[in-house]
Amino acid sequence: MAKKSAIEKNKRRERLVKKFAAKRAALKAASVNEELPIEERFAAVLKLAELPRNSSAVRIRNRCEVTGRPRAYYRKLKMSRVALRELGSNGLIPGLVKSSW
C-alpha cells in the first residue's frame, strides 16, 4: 500500500488539472498562434507560467486504484500487476485465469 499522503497529493493534482484545464488550453492556444502579435503571445506565456504547477496534466502519476502503487500500472484496468494478480487468484476478475506450468 502506498503512502496516504502520496495518494492524496495525486488526487489534489487531478482536481487542479480539471479546474484549470480550460484556462490552460486557451493560454496555450494563444501562445502558439502565429497570427497574434508577439507581445500578446508573450503575455499568454507569462500568464501560463503564473498558473499552479500542479495544474499541468503531465504532473499526474498513474496509480493503482486498489493499492495506490505507482509502478507496473495497467492503464486498461487502472491497477498494478500485484493487485491484478491478487484479485485474479481470488477469482474476482471475470475471464482472468492465473497460469501455471
Buried (B, 14 or more C-beta within 10 A) or exposed (E): EBEEEEBEBBEEBBEBBEEBEEEBEEBEEBBEEEEBEEEEBEBBBEBBEEBEEBBBEEBBBEBBEBBBBBEEBEEEBEBBBBBBBBBBEEEEBEEEEEEEE
